[in-house]
C-alpha cells in the first residue's frame, strides 16, 4: 500500500519505521515489504520525514507470525529473550544482577520469580508420588556404574510417562510441571553413603526420610492425594504441596542460613524432601556431612547456573518448545545437548585438574602438561567475559567461608596465577564449581549434575517464552551443498 499524508490523531500511537522494525524483529526494508504486500499500512505525517505505522497494527502482525528474529553479528541466529543479559562482565536475570540474587534468595525463589515475576519467600518444590515412584523405579533398573546424567535423562522420561496431562501447555500446567519435575529429578538420584557406591533409591535402600518405590515419604504426596492436583500424575495445584511457602520476616542472608542449616537436622516427622532443594541435592552428591557455609555455596551455584543466554542446551530447548514439545521433552532435549563433551563436561575436567594440582603440590607442572598437549587449561576463560566470570567471582567469595575448601581454593588460585604469566585467561564458573566438588568429596561428575538440575529452571523459563511465539519458527533453511540434480540412479 502507499503512504498517505494525513493529520495524526493525538490519541493514536504511531511508530517510526525503526520502531516498527524493532517490534517485528526485522530490518526496516522488510517493514516496507510488508507495506507493499498489504500487511501493514503506513502514512506520512505533515512535516515529517518518514513513514509512521499504527502500533496496534504492528503488534497484531507480530502476533500473526510476521515477527522474525534478527541475525546476530556474522549472520548467526539471534533470539529475542527477556530472561538473561550478559553485559560488561556482569550477568543479569530480568535486569537483576545474578550475584545479588544468589546472595539474597534461594534457588527455588529465583526459579519461581523467573517463571512468574513473583518473588515468593520460602517457596518449596515437592515431588509428587506417582512421578517420583516411576522415576525411581526406572533409575534403579540401570546398571550400578551408570552416571548421574544418564540417571537424570531416564528419570525425566519416566516422570513424563507418569503424567497423562503432560501435553497441556497452558501456563498454569507448565508451571505445575516445573515445580514438581525439578525435585523429582533430585529425589530420583541415589543417595551417597560413606565408603559405598551411591545407594539405590528403591525400596531396599530407602531411608527413614525417603520413600521407596511403593510408598510415599513424609514430604511427598501419598497415593490417595495424587488426584488432588493434575490427575494421576500427582501435580499439585498452585498453592498446594508443589509450591509450599515458609514463614518470612528474617533478613535474607540470615533466613537462608537458618533454612539451609535446619534442613540438615530434620525432625522425625519432617522428611528431608520437604526442605530446601540444596540439602536434598547435597546428599546425592557426597556422603560428607553438610555445613551451612557449604550449603550456601551449593545453593548459590544453583542460582547462578539457572540460565546463561543461549547456550547450546538452551537453544535445543527452544527448538523443541517451538515445535510445542511438552516440558518433560524440552528438558530431555536440554539434557541431550548438555551431555556433549564440549558443554556439561567442563566442570569435571576442572575437578580432575585440581585433584592433580593437590596431589603434585604445584600447579606449574599441571598447567605445563595441558599447554604442551595443546589443550586449554580447564576452568579458565569464557568467550562472553573479557574479564573474570561473575559467577566464579561470587562463588569464590562464598568459598572463603568454607574452611575445608581452603586447599582446593589455593590450588585454583595457583592455577590462575601460573597461567596468567603467559595467557590472559580468567577463572570461569567451572573452576569455582570444581573447588566446591573437590573440597567436599564429590565425584568429578558432580559439577555437571549441579549444572543440569540448576539449568532445568532456566530451560522452563525459555520454554514459557517460546510457547508465546509463533510455532515452528525455529526452522532455518538449509543451504544445500551436494551435487546438482539430475544425478544417475545409484
MIRO-434244 format. One line per field, with one value per residue (C-alpha): x, y, z; residue in one letter; residue number from 1. Coordinates in Angstrom, 3 decimals, padded with zeros to 6 digits. Each point is the difference from the previous one (the first is absolute). Layout:
BEGIN
c1 <- X|...
c2 <- Y|...
c3 <- Z|...
residu <- a|...
num <- NUM|...
% end
This chain:
BEGIN
c1 <- 000.000|001.125|000.745|-002.754|000.437|-002.515|-000.114|000.845|-002.658|001.539|-001.508|001.586|003.454|002.182|003.336|002.919|001.361|002.834|-002.372|-002.257|003.002|001.186|-003.418|-000.153|003.628|000.716|001.980|-001.629|-000.012|-002.203|-002.502|-000.463|-000.384|-002.883|-001.549|000.332|-001.677|-002.873|000.940|000.639|-001.352|002.395|-000.543|002.110|-000.610|-000.267|003.504|001.440|002.944|-001.045|-002.902|-001.773|-001.911|-002.903|001.427|-003.051|000.268|003.717|-000.644|-002.778|002.357|002.617|-002.552|-001.016|003.576|001.382|002.719|003.341|003.110|002.819|003.325|002.880|003.510|001.407|-003.461|-000.464|-003.447|-001.198|-003.122|-001.824|-000.237|-000.824|001.713|003.769|002.263|003.805|001.638|003.413|001.023|-003.383|-002.878|-003.596|-003.285|-002.833|002.248|001.088|003.642|000.221|002.613|-002.458|-002.747|002.287|000.959|-003.574|-002.268|-000.180|-000.025|-003.732|-000.809|001.989|-001.442|-003.573|000.731|001.557|-003.081|-002.736|001.513|-000.998|002.595|-001.605|002.048|000.657|-001.605|000.631|-000.223|-001.231|000.062|-003.414|-000.353|-000.801|002.713|002.615|-000.917|000.295|003.283|001.571|-001.023|001.476|003.223|000.343|-000.153|003.186|003.424|001.844|002.713|-002.502|000.956|-002.274|-000.712|-001.274|-002.098|-001.482|-000.854|-001.782|-001.771|-001.503|-001.359|-001.499|-001.583|-001.514|-001.492|-001.686|-001.679|-002.927|-000.568|003.508|-001.253|-001.923|002.139|-002.048|002.154|-001.512|000.575|003.588|000.745|-001.512|002.206|003.105|-000.558|-000.270|002.479|003.085|-000.412|-000.904|003.303|001.923|-001.873|000.410|003.789|001.399|001.365|003.729|001.201|003.507|002.269|-002.632|-001.255|-003.148|-002.863|-002.909|-003.093|-002.392|-001.655|003.119|001.979|-002.592|000.805|-002.454|-000.416|-000.345|-002.645|000.588|-001.705|-003.214|-000.536|-000.160|002.464|-001.007|000.700|-001.670|-003.571|-001.480|-001.828|-003.335|000.994|001.192|-003.324|-000.160|002.086|000.490|-001.496|001.987|003.309|-000.434|000.670|-000.946|-002.144|001.549|000.333|000.014|002.860|001.911|000.612|-000.243|000.873|002.007|-000.179|001.848|001.119|003.702|002.828|000.803|003.461|-000.981|-003.201|001.819|002.679|-002.617|-002.039|002.984|001.401|-003.339|-000.462|002.960|-001.727|-003.496|-002.426|-001.285|-003.334|001.571|001.601|003.122|-001.898|-002.087|002.889|001.966|001.279|003.708|000.177|-001.986|002.438|002.989|-000.786|000.027|003.411|002.089|-000.065|001.824|-002.127|-001.324|000.654|-001.833|002.885|000.391|-003.742|-000.045|002.620|-002.017|-003.225|001.744|001.454|-003.498|-001.234|002.938|-000.290|-003.748|000.594|002.795|-001.472|-000.319|002.412|-000.175|-002.375|-002.276|-000.216|-000.941|-002.729|-001.402|-000.033|-001.979|-002.366|-000.485|-001.323|-002.288|001.722|-001.215|002.187|001.460|001.050|001.619|002.007|000.989|001.200|002.055|001.548|000.923|001.993|001.443|001.350|002.372|003.715|000.274|-002.869|-000.774|003.264|002.151|-000.332|001.172|003.207|000.659|-000.721|002.586|002.543|-000.346|000.425|003.195|001.277|-000.662|001.686|003.107|000.170|000.311|-001.979|003.055|000.548|-003.735|-000.505|003.112|-001.364|-003.237|001.732|002.585|-002.828|-001.664|-002.944|-001.576|000.353|-003.379|-002.035|001.607|-001.360|-003.498|-000.930|-002.710|002.202|003.190|000.730|-000.900|-003.251|-002.289|-001.438|003.470|000.658|-003.159|000.744|003.648|-001.164|-002.343|002.631|002.209|-002.392|000.369|003.058|000.292|000.097|003.276|002.377|-002.071|-000.492|003.755|000.562|-002.405|001.791|003.303|-001.368|-001.250|003.277|002.152|-002.006|-000.223|003.748|-000.549|-003.756|-002.751|-002.392|-002.181|-001.887|-003.406|-002.829|001.274|003.135|-001.994|-002.381|002.976|001.322|-003.303|-000.146|003.635|-000.225|-003.132|000.929|-002.356|000.822|001.236|-003.443|-001.686|000.497|-001.886|-002.816|-000.268|000.032|-002.762|-002.318|000.542|-000.421|-003.329|-001.639|001.504|-001.140|-003.554|000.210|001.145|-002.752|-002.610|001.358|000.066|-003.539|-001.145|001.738|-001.344|000.425|002.793|001.801|003.297|000.164|003.036|000.466|002.746|002.673|000.338|003.620|-000.398|000.183|-002.523|-002.776|-000.629|002.414|000.035|-001.839|002.518
c2 <- 000.000|003.593|002.686|002.479|003.572|000.477|001.785|-002.213|-000.776|001.080|-003.086|-002.377|-001.478|000.136|-001.723|001.034|-002.463|-000.882|-000.544|-002.222|-001.994|-000.489|-001.263|-002.422|-001.068|000.789|002.492|003.324|-001.212|-002.925|002.386|001.670|-003.429|-000.632|003.275|-000.962|-003.364|001.669|-001.419|003.459|003.486|002.928|003.715|003.104|002.644|003.701|001.411|-003.424|-001.546|-003.658|-002.374|-000.926|-003.120|-000.791|-001.701|-002.256|-001.138|-000.758|-001.994|-001.940|-000.910|-001.144|-002.251|-001.474|-001.067|002.944|000.393|-001.556|-000.162|002.325|-001.426|000.442|001.078|-002.044|-001.273|-002.456|-000.638|002.477|-000.517|002.687|-000.863|001.886|-002.479|000.539|002.886|-000.314|003.405|001.335|-002.996|-000.150|-002.431|001.100|-001.889|002.301|002.997|-001.112|-000.914|-003.767|000.360|002.078|-002.538|-002.819|001.952|000.716|-002.728|-003.778|-001.972|-000.721|003.676|001.176|-002.715|000.911|003.699|-000.669|-001.954|002.205|003.379|-000.573|-000.444|-002.513|-000.177|-003.487|-001.832|-003.747|-002.382|-003.515|-003.164|-001.647|-003.649|-001.525|001.823|-000.702|-003.677|-000.388|001.903|-001.993|-003.344|000.942|001.282|-003.048|-002.272|001.539|-001.653|000.894|001.889|002.352|003.653|002.776|001.536|-003.332|-000.359|003.482|-000.685|-003.216|001.684|002.783|-002.499|-002.155|003.028|001.014|-003.440|000.299|003.294|-000.465|003.775|000.858|001.327|002.811|003.029|002.613|002.212|-001.336|-003.628|000.650|001.729|-002.903|-002.392|002.100|000.190|-003.778|-001.158|001.598|-001.656|-003.270|000.048|000.626|-002.614|-002.609|000.154|-002.507|001.223|-000.315|-002.036|000.143|-002.717|-001.366|000.734|002.158|-001.770|-000.911|002.089|-002.943|-001.934|-001.861|003.156|002.587|001.736|001.247|003.333|-001.345|-002.156|-003.237|-000.730|-001.128|002.489|003.723|001.721|002.571|002.886|-001.432|-000.304|-003.375|-002.175|001.206|003.589|-000.490|001.032|003.290|001.882|-000.997|-003.473|-003.184|001.758|001.573|003.581|002.357|002.967|003.438|000.659|-003.683|-002.355|000.658|003.602|000.266|003.309|000.334|002.811|003.182|002.985|-000.692|001.740|-001.641|-001.333|-001.082|-001.596|-002.024|-001.133|-001.067|-001.887|-001.804|-000.865|-001.225|-002.205|-002.095|-000.787|-001.141|-000.796|-003.581|001.098|002.174|-001.795|001.502|000.206|002.819|002.403|002.229|-001.650|000.546|-002.397|-002.598|000.192|-000.016|-003.531|-001.181|001.538|-000.961|-002.088|002.703|001.928|003.358|003.223|003.302|001.779|-002.892|-000.181|003.732|-000.515|-002.841|002.002|003.051|-002.188|-001.254|003.592|001.206|-002.935|000.343|001.662|001.454|001.404|-002.398|-002.776|-003.071|-001.823|003.036|000.338|-003.679|000.661|002.921|-002.043|-002.718|002.562|001.602|-003.376|000.081|-002.846|-000.451|001.139|-003.456|-000.279|003.427|-000.878|-003.269|001.980|002.199|-003.038|-001.417|003.106|000.376|-003.538|001.092|000.009|003.727|001.117|-001.657|-001.896|003.124|000.040|-003.622|000.884|002.832|-002.353|-002.526|002.750|001.324|-003.504|-000.344|003.370|-001.025|-003.361|001.506|002.979|002.614|001.272|000.689|-003.539|-000.627|003.182|-000.804|-003.459|001.485|002.627|-002.446|-002.286|002.940|000.044|002.966|000.087|-001.131|002.566|003.037|002.425|000.608|001.458|002.210|001.571|001.910|000.013|-002.396|-001.914|001.763|-003.343|-001.215|003.221|-000.449|-003.647|000.663|002.629|-002.506|-002.744|002.225|-000.810|-003.786|-001.175|-003.365|001.760|001.824|-002.561|-000.257|003.764|000.530|-002.548|001.917|003.271|-001.698|-001.053|003.526|001.629|-002.471|000.340|003.797|000.277|-000.854|-000.072|002.529|-002.643|000.721|-002.454|-001.172|-001.619|-003.519|000.638|001.389|-002.942|-002.369|001.547|-000.883|-003.544|-000.797|001.507|-001.929|-003.435|000.104|-001.992|001.699|-000.165|001.831|003.399|-001.166|-001.258|003.390|001.663|-002.261|000.425|003.774|000.550|-001.863|003.104|002.171|-002.384|000.212|003.805|-000.131|-002.481|002.344|002.790|-002.203|-001.284|003.627|000.271|-001.218|-003.795|-001.605|003.303|-001.718|-001.455|001.354|-000.713|-002.381|001.009|-003.013|-000.720|-003.389|-000.847|001.753|-002.144|-001.895|-002.700|-003.618|-002.594|-001.769
c3 <- 000.000|-000.499|002.575|000.820|001.229|002.809|003.332|003.002|002.547|003.335|001.676|-002.517|000.663|-003.108|-000.509|-002.145|-002.541|002.354|002.944|-002.110|-001.203|003.584|001.119|-002.901|000.309|-003.660|-002.050|-001.045|-003.600|001.031|001.576|-003.381|-001.571|002.411|-001.186|-003.650|000.718|001.823|003.401|001.503|-000.634|000.083|-000.178|-000.088|002.656|-000.985|000.077|000.804|-001.802|000.114|000.179|003.208|000.975|002.294|003.098|000.385|-003.609|000.411|003.185|-001.734|-002.849|002.512|001.678|-003.368|-000.602|-001.907|002.587|-000.871|002.084|-001.033|-001.054|002.419|-000.834|-002.837|-000.960|002.904|001.397|002.606|002.118|001.922|003.701|003.154|002.318|000.042|-000.913|000.020|-000.039|001.086|002.087|001.717|-000.384|000.619|000.313|-001.098|000.689|003.497|000.648|000.470|002.731|002.036|-000.585|001.169|003.111|001.106|-001.366|-000.238|-003.215|000.256|000.629|-003.013|-002.245|000.986|-000.515|-003.408|-001.077|001.451|000.904|003.634|002.760|002.390|003.181|001.329|-002.919|-000.115|-002.958|000.860|-002.112|-000.588|000.910|-003.402|-001.933|002.679|000.209|-003.787|-000.115|002.837|-001.438|-003.381|001.538|002.268|-003.054|-001.440|000.398|003.207|-001.872|-001.677|000.295|001.302|-003.424|-001.298|003.147|-000.458|-003.636|000.936|002.926|-002.124|-002.531|002.745|001.682|-003.338|-000.506|003.420|-000.966|-002.424|-000.031|-001.155|-003.346|001.697|-000.882|001.824|002.194|003.218|-001.035|-001.090|003.316|001.949|-001.951|000.597|003.765|000.243|-002.635|001.556|003.435|-001.733|-001.881|003.219|002.045|-002.754|000.377|002.514|003.305|000.589|002.971|001.467|-001.347|-002.392|-003.502|-000.174|001.754|-002.214|000.580|-000.006|002.754|001.063|000.755|000.950|003.251|002.596|-001.771|-003.514|-001.626|-001.825|-003.320|001.566|002.767|000.566|002.289|002.598|-002.357|-003.105|-001.181|000.912|-002.496|001.256|-000.590|-003.555|-001.502|001.866|-002.512|-003.631|000.021|000.419|-000.475|003.407|-001.106|002.774|-000.793|000.563|003.705|000.933|000.822|-003.220|001.018|003.767|001.608|003.172|002.506|-000.928|001.993|000.526|-001.763|-003.325|000.865|003.508|-001.205|-002.645|002.449|002.536|-002.586|-001.498|003.412|001.329|-003.044|001.103|003.322|-000.995|002.785|000.006|-001.452|-002.705|-002.958|-001.555|-003.300|001.522|000.449|-002.369|-003.146|000.711|003.001|-001.948|-002.887|002.369|001.201|-003.629|-000.669|003.033|003.152|001.964|002.506|-001.102|001.863|-000.562|-001.816|-002.451|-000.584|-000.693|-002.702|-001.566|000.110|-001.493|-002.769|-000.800|-000.304|-002.095|-002.418|-000.663|-003.356|-002.102|-003.204|-002.945|000.865|-002.245|002.353|000.284|-003.773|-000.193|002.556|-001.990|-003.207|001.795|001.547|-003.413|-001.160|003.075|001.794|003.584|002.941|000.681|-003.653|-000.043|003.127|-001.659|-003.030|002.322|001.687|-003.403|-000.946|003.494|-000.179|-002.759|000.792|-000.784|002.244|003.322|000.441|000.530|003.796|000.216|-001.837|002.452|002.924|-001.186|-000.607|003.565|001.403|-002.008|001.234|003.585|-000.554|-001.622|002.326|-002.737|-002.977|-002.165|-001.239|-000.482|-002.017|-002.043|-000.829|-001.320|-002.103|-001.345|-001.158|-001.763|002.419|001.689|003.768|001.421|001.912|-001.616|-002.564|-001.334|-003.406|001.516|002.691|-000.800|003.738|002.786|-000.232|002.540|001.057|000.921|001.890|002.079|000.824|000.886|002.505|001.664|-000.029|002.165|002.869|-000.463|002.017|-001.749|-003.381|000.735|-001.601|-003.194|-000.060|000.256|-002.772|-002.231|000.719|-000.791|-003.375|-000.737|001.038|-001.924|-003.195|000.237|-000.639|-003.663|-000.675|000.716|001.224|003.023|002.172|-001.161|001.945|-000.712|002.058|002.942|-000.168|-000.055|003.232|001.673|-001.376|000.852|003.498|000.956|-001.309|-002.965|-003.157|-003.158|-001.620|002.902|-001.642|-003.072|002.222|001.721|-003.402|-001.352|002.989|000.113|-003.727|-000.054|001.487|-002.727|-002.711|001.318|-000.103|-003.628|-000.863|001.489|-002.213|-003.078|000.544|-000.453|-003.379|-003.352|-000.160|-002.019|-000.485|000.891|-003.484|-001.858|-003.687|-000.980|-002.516|-002.254|-000.967|-001.676|-003.696|-002.220|-001.449|-002.111|001.107|-001.184|002.049|002.300
residu <- x|x|x|x|x|x|x|x|x|x|x|x|x|x|x|x|x|x|x|x|x|x|x|x|x|x|x|x|x|x|x|x|x|x|x|x|x|x|x|x|x|x|x|x|x|x|x|x|x|x|x|x|x|x|x|x|x|x|x|x|x|x|x|x|x|x|x|x|x|x|x|x|x|x|x|x|x|x|x|x|x|x|x|x|x|x|x|x|x|x|x|x|x|x|x|x|x|x|x|x|x|x|x|x|x|x|x|x|x|x|x|x|x|x|x|x|x|x|x|x|x|x|x|x|x|x|x|x|x|x|x|x|x|x|x|x|x|x|x|x|x|x|x|x|x|x|x|x|x|x|x|x|x|x|x|x|x|x|x|x|x|x|x|x|x|x|x|x|x|x|x|x|x|x|x|x|x|x|x|x|x|x|x|x|x|x|x|x|x|x|x|x|x|x|x|x|x|x|x|x|x|x|x|x|x|x|x|x|x|x|x|x|x|x|x|x|x|x|x|x|x|x|x|x|x|x|x|x|x|x|x|x|x|x|x|x|x|x|x|x|x|x|x|x|x|x|x|x|x|x|x|x|x|x|x|x|x|x|x|x|x|x|x|x|x|x|x|x|x|x|x|x|x|x|x|x|x|x|x|x|x|x|x|x|x|x|x|x|x|x|x|x|x|x|x|x|x|x|x|x|x|x|x|x|x|x|x|x|x|x|x|x|x|x|x|x|x|x|x|x|x|x|x|x|x|x|x|x|x|x|x|x|x|x|x|x|x|x|x|x|x|x|x|x|x|x|x|x|x|x|x|x|x|x|x|x|x|x|x|x|x|x|x|x|x|x|x|x|x|x|x|x|x|x|x|x|x|x|x|x|x|x|x|x|x|x|x|x|x|x|x|x|x|x|x|x|x|x|x|x|x|x|x|x|x|x|x|x|x|x|x|x|x|x|x|x|x|x|x|x|x|x|x|x|x|x|x|x|x|x|x|x|x|x|x|x|x|x|x|x|x|x|x|x|x|x|x|x|x|x|x|x|x|x|x|x|x|x|x|x|x|x|x|x|x|x|x|x|x|x|x|x|x|x|x|x|x|x|x|x|x|x|x|x|x|x|x|x|x|x
num <- 1|2|3|4|5|6|7|8|9|10|11|12|13|14|15|16|17|18|19|20|21|22|23|24|25|26|27|28|29|30|31|32|33|34|35|36|37|38|39|40|41|42|43|44|45|46|47|48|49|50|51|52|53|54|55|56|57|58|59|60|61|62|63|64|65|66|67|68|69|70|71|72|73|74|75|76|77|78|79|80|81|82|83|84|85|86|87|88|89|90|91|92|93|94|95|96|97|98|99|100|101|102|103|104|105|106|107|108|109|110|111|112|113|114|115|116|117|118|119|120|121|122|123|124|125|126|127|128|129|130|131|132|133|134|135|136|137|138|139|140|141|142|143|144|145|146|147|148|149|150|151|152|153|154|155|156|157|158|159|160|161|162|163|164|165|166|167|168|169|170|171|172|173|174|175|176|177|178|179|180|181|182|183|184|185|186|187|188|189|190|191|192|193|194|195|196|197|198|199|200|201|202|203|204|205|206|207|208|209|210|211|212|213|214|215|216|217|218|219|220|221|222|223|224|225|226|227|228|229|230|231|232|233|234|235|236|237|238|239|240|241|242|243|244|245|246|247|248|249|250|251|252|253|254|255|256|257|258|259|260|261|262|263|264|265|266|267|268|269|270|271|272|273|274|275|276|277|278|279|280|281|282|283|284|285|286|287|288|289|290|291|292|293|294|295|296|297|298|299|300|301|302|303|304|305|306|307|308|309|310|311|312|313|314|315|316|317|318|319|320|321|322|323|324|325|326|327|328|329|330|331|332|333|334|335|336|337|338|339|340|341|342|343|344|345|346|347|348|349|350|351|352|353|354|355|356|357|358|359|360|361|362|363|364|365|366|367|368|369|370|371|372|373|374|375|376|377|378|379|380|381|382|383|384|385|386|387|388|389|390|391|392|393|394|395|396|397|398|399|400|401|402|403|404|405|406|407|408|409|410|411|412|413|414|415|416|417|418|419|420|421|422|423|424|425|426|427|428|429|430|431|432|433|434|435|436|437|438|439|440|441|442|443|444|445|446|447|448|449|450|451|452|453|454|455|456|457|458|459|460|461|462|463|464|465|466|467|468|469|470|471|472|473|474|475|476|477|478|479|480|481|482|483|484|485|486|487|488|489|490
% end
